[in-house]
Amino acid sequence: MNDKRLSYGRRPFALNGRARSTLCTLLLPCALVGCEADLNLAGVAKEAAQASHRTDFYQAMASTPQATLLAGNSGVMLVSRDQG
């Protein structure tokens, strides 16, 4: 019989660890790029064309006869010297 090369448990096309990792490194990006879906940015462009509405949240307000001080949520400090 000429099947002695298969009697050692080796497959004829088996790859060693380094060849397998090199092959995966080369083929995996190609497979991932092939699975990427097309981007649909129509909704993004529509929202960008609209005016943005900003909402500020205020934490505290203090008043003295000289000034009114308002503290905002993101570190904003507003000072009014004319009471308003």
N, C-alpha and C positions, 0 to 999 in steps of 0.2 A: 504494500500500500504506500501511496505517496502522501498520505495525510499526517505525516509525522510532525509537520510544522504546526498543525492544529491541536496535537495531542498535549501540548504544554499549557493549554488554556488561553492562548493568545488569539485574539481575533486578527484577521489579516489587515484590517484598516484601523487598528487601535492607535490612538494618539497618546503620547506621554503627557505629563502634566504641563510642561512648558509650551508644547505645541498646541495643546487644547486651550490654554489661557490666551495665547497669541491669537488663535483663531477666533475665540470669543471676543477679544478686544477689537478685532477688525470687523466682525460681522454684527455684533450687538448694536452699534450706532446705526448701521444701515437698516436693521429691523425696526429700531425705534423711530427713525425718521419716516419710514414707510407707513407707520401707524398714526402719524400726526393728523389731526383733523384740520380742515380749513378754518381760519379765523373769520368770524362774522362780527365786524365792528360797527355795524349800522346803528345799533342802539347807543354805543358810546359816542358816536358823532352827533346823534340826535340830542343826547343829554348835555354834551359840551356846548351846543348852540343855545341852550336855554340859560336864562339868568340864574345865578346861584343865590340861594337864600341862606343867609347866615343867622344862626341863633346863638346868642351869648347867654351864659348862665352866670348869675352873680351870687356871691356867697354872703357878703356883708356890706352894710352901709352905715357910716358914722357921720355925724354932723356936729360942728361947733359953730359959734358965731362967725368965725373967720372963714371956714371952708367946709365943704361936704366931700367925703371920701367914699368911693365905691370900689370894692374888691371883686374882681372877676375870677371865674373858675380856672382859667389858664394863666394866672399870674398877672392879669391886667389890673392896673390901679388907675382910676379916674378921679381927678380932683377938680372941684368947681369952687371958685372963690366968690361967685355971685349967688350961691345957694340954689343952684339948679342948672 
